């Protein structure tokens, strides 16, 4: 269901949903053939019966993967230790999707629900952290202006003696 891809940005690697584009095309073609009342092979018809399930599962997994990859891509090196335990928790919850779960496995919906909950929690936290840092930078940018300005007073060379 999920595949890890190496990336220099994150040592854990980014994730992607492993749903064959050929299968997507097949499901689309079955839909149009059925609309035209053209006989479809039984095997393709059985696959099409689960089209809404596949659409829902791939859509939710895409959301999870996008949030996860965004977390890894946007965290700075100084921020990552603050969330390391949560990232490990996410990785642990996603690992069955990489190792053991397949599209016809039992418990996919429970897996997706659990992962969505964990990843969304961390994604919200990262967004809040980034937002707070941005607010602090805006506040501090106001302070970089001097409090008092000293006006130049023209002095004649004789006055300096």
N, C-alpha and C positions, 0 to 999 in steps of 0.2 A: 504494500500500500504506500509506504513512504520509502524514499531513498535518500541517503546522505551523500552529499557531494563536497569534496574538499574545496576549501577556499582559503586564501591567505588572510582574509579578514577575521575569521573565527576558527580557532583550532578544533572546535566541535564539528564544524562543517555545517553548511546550510542543508535544508531539507527541500524535497520537492515531492509532489504527489505523483505516484506511479500508476496512472490510468492511461492505458494505451489509446492514442489518438485514432487508431484504426477502429477501435471499438466504438468510439464516439461517432465516427462516420457511419459505421454499420447501424447503430441505433437510430441515427437520423434518417438513413435510407429506409429502414424498416418502417418508420413512422410515415414517411411519404408514400411508400408502397401500400401500406394499409389504408391510407386516405384515398388512394386510387383503386381500392378493392382488388389489388393484385396479390396473388398467393405468395406467401413468404415461407421459406423453409422453417420447419418446426423448431429447429435449434435457435435460429435467429428470433423467432417469435417468443420462445421461452426467455431469452435474454431481454427482449423488449418489455416483458411483463415487469421487470425490476428497474425500468428506466428511471422512474421517479426516485427510487431508493438510491440508485447510483448517482443521480444528479444531486440529491441532497447530501449524500456522503462526500462526494468530491468537492462540492461547494464548501461544506464545513471544513474539510481537510485543507482546502486552499486557504481559507481564512486563518486556520491554525498555523499553517506553514508560513504564510506571509507575516503574521505577527511575530512568530518565532525568529524568522530570518531578520526581520526589522530590529528586534531586540538585540540580536548578536551584532548586527551591522552598525547600530547607532551608539552602543555603549562604549564609552571611553575607557581606556586602560585603568584610570583611577576609579571609575564607577563600578567596574566589573566585580571587584572583590566584595563590594557592598551587597551584590545580588547573586554571588556565586552559589550559595545554598539553594536559592530558588531556581537558578538555571540548571543545577544538578537534578532538582526535583522534576523540572520539565523534561529533561533528557531521559530520566528514568521512566516517566509516564509515556513518553513517545516511543521508547525503545521497542515495545511489542509491535508497533506499526512498521518498524524497520525490519525486525527479525522474524516474527512468527505470524502475524495477522495477514490474511489474504482477503480479497474482495468477497469470497464466499464463506469466510470464517464466521463463527457465531460471536456475538458480543461486540460487533463493530460499533454499533450505535452507543453503547455504554463507554467504549474506549474513546470515541470522538467527544462525547459529553464530558468525560473526565479531563481529557486533554484541553478542551476548549476552556473549561473553568480555570485550570491552572495557568495556561498561557495568557488568557485574558487578564487574570489578576496581575501577573507580572508585567504585561504590556501596559496596563493602566498605571502601575507603579512607575515604570520607566518614563511614561509620558508626563506624569506628575513631577518626577525628578527633573526632567528636561525643562519643563515649564517653570519650575522654581528657580533653576539656574538662570534661565532667561530673564526672569523678573529681577533676580539679584544683580545681573549684569546691567540691566536698565537702570536700577537704583544707583549702582556704583558709577555709572557713566555720568550721572548728574554731579557726583562728587569730584570728578576729575577737574572741574573748573575751579580756579582759585577763589578762595573766600573773599580776599581783598585784592584790589588792584592798586598798585602804587603808580601814581602819575609821575611822569618824568618832569623834573623841575630843572629848568635851564639855569645853569650857573655860568657866570663869567669866569674866565681863568683867574682873575684877581681874587674872586670870592673863595677860591680853593686854598689859598695860602694861609 
